[in-house]
Amino acid sequence: MVILLAQYGPIIGGLVVAVIVTFVRRRTKVELPPPVRLSTAIALIVILAVFGYFSVWRVMPPVLPPLGEDVFLMLQLAGYLAPVIAGGVGALLLLVPRPVAGPTGTAALAPRTLTTFAPRSWLVGLVGASAVAVLLAVVAGPASSPDDAGRYVQYEVRVAEHMTVGGSIYGWWFSVPTLIGIALLLGTVLIVIRMISSPALGSDAAADTAVRVARVRSVLMVGTGALLLHLGEVMRSLSGTSTIRAGLPGGAAGWIELGTSFAALGPVLHWAAVGAVVLGFAMWWSVLFSALPARSRQPGPAVAV
């Protein structure tokens, strides 16, 4: 039961949150053109299916031959990078079809920039999630130590003058390529937003604007959701690192137990990781639900009185 909860709990939890939010916002939902709905559905089905399967597989992988340390570390790195890569792929797929002004397009007097159609709250969310990702990398990186191969993936607790115990940490060997991936994700998101925003508006400027705002919001949600899923993996790892313990006899003082300097943050990191992953999946599910046609109320038949 615990394993099933760890495997499917975050995905299902995100689905429940997305269903509730979608139901609340249903009346104000913008009706997207059919080609946009189709591309949105394909994009989110692809990244949810692939990354969702990877997330479930990592909790309880099938029987595998004994893995060497190099393979194990590469799987850890894949866990940090997978949501970032999925977010970039999803953002690119959301560009299809690119808005094209018709022959009767109208030119807006104000220039269209990256922020013309971008909801400010979602921009703040994307920047905030990116800042937290950088902060965790900068804090955890200097705490890491090199292993026998010189990879900064170890965290050590000194027990005695010439004795240490340790375990894995989100060190520089993990965080540097991940930060590069995050930079590429942000660049992809900004390019996609720019390409959605730049074409001239169609003849129905109000309707075209509403559709572009909705599409840009979806791109920002996919990017922010990817960063939250990444942050969840990082905080889950740091929560595990915080549990490193070592003990030694202390004579008259009895048994002395030593731990990490941030052991008290372990539960906070654990639940923050759960919340980040659930919220990340909820954002992706919400974008998928935006591809559903909006409800339309049909007028009932007239009743003679």
Sequence and secondary structure as in RCSB ss.txt:
>XXXX:A:sequence
MVILLAQYGPIIGGLVVAVIVTFVRRRTKVELPPPVRLSTAIALIVILAVFGYFSVWRVMPPVLPPLGEDVFLML
QLAGYLAPVIAGGVGALLLLVPRPVAGPTGTAALAPRTLTTFAPRSWLVGLVGASAVAVLLAVVAGPASSPDDAG
RYVQYEVRVAEHMTVGGSIYGWWFSVPTLIGIALLLGTVLIVIRMISSPALGSDAAADTAVRVARVRSVLMVGTG
ALLLHLGEVMRSLSGTSTIRAGLPGGAAGWIELGTSFAALGPVLHWAAVGAVVLGFAMWWSVLFSALPARSRQPG
PAVAV
>XXXX:A:secstr
 HHHHHHHHHHHHHHHHHHHHHHHHGGG     HHHHHHHHHHHHHHHHHHHHHHHHHHS        HHHHHHH
HHHHHHHHHHHHHHHHHHTT S     TT B  SS   TTSSS HHHHHHHHHHHHHHHHHHHHHHHH EE TTS
 EEEEEEEEETTEEEEEE   HHHHHHHHHHHHHHHHHHHHHHHHHHSS B SSHHHHHHHHHHHHHHHHHHHHH
HHHHHHHHHHHHHHHHTT EEEEE GGG EEEEE TTGGGHHHHHHHHHHHHHHHHHHHHHHHHTTS        
     
